[in-house]
């Protein structure tokens, strides 16, 4: 599971850097997208455990 999260972080970071470049908002968008993805993974893993 930790490897999955690490790959997701890397992919999201790459996509945000590619789209926004050196914009001042790149870090904020990265943080928001990462939080949303982690929330979705958490919900999905809880459904699988039940």
Legacy VTK file of the C-alpha trace (Angstrom):
# vtk DataFile Version 3.0
C-alpha trace
ASCII
DATASET POLYDATA
POINTS 50 float
0.000 0.000 0.000
2.859 2.357 0.790
4.369 1.782 -2.655
1.012 2.652 -4.246
0.856 5.901 -2.299
4.452 6.746 -3.241
3.743 6.216 -6.959
0.612 8.343 -6.726
2.598 11.156 -5.087
5.179 11.013 -7.858
2.605 10.956 -10.648
0.576 13.810 -9.175
3.713 15.876 -8.606
4.855 15.288 -12.188
1.470 16.225 -13.654
1.178 19.389 -11.551
4.718 20.476 -12.433
4.094 19.738 -16.117
0.868 21.740 -16.242
1.629 24.648 -13.938
5.419 24.805 -14.227
7.011 27.262 -11.829
3.735 28.910 -10.948
3.278 29.961 -7.343
0.191 27.801 -7.050
1.807 24.508 -8.078
2.506 23.454 -4.493
-1.013 24.306 -3.372
-2.569 22.317 -6.213
-0.225 19.410 -5.470
-1.247 19.408 -1.798
-4.951 19.574 -2.633
-4.820 16.790 -5.231
-2.725 14.582 -2.958
-5.158 15.027 -0.068
-8.122 14.160 -2.293
-6.416 11.068 -3.684
-5.412 9.858 -0.217
-9.004 10.364 0.947
-10.295 8.301 -1.989
-7.751 5.535 -1.322
-8.769 5.474 2.350
-12.471 5.183 1.507
-11.791 2.503 -1.102
-9.629 0.428 1.255
-12.254 0.610 4.013
-14.909 -0.676 1.602
-12.686 -3.597 0.623
-12.112 -4.588 4.263
-15.846 -4.934 4.951
LINES 1 51
50 0 1 2 3 4 5 6 7 8 9 10 11 12 13 14 15 16 17 18 19 20 21 22 23 24 25 26 27 28 29 30 31 32 33 34 35 36 37 38 39 40 41 42 43 44 45 46 47 48 49
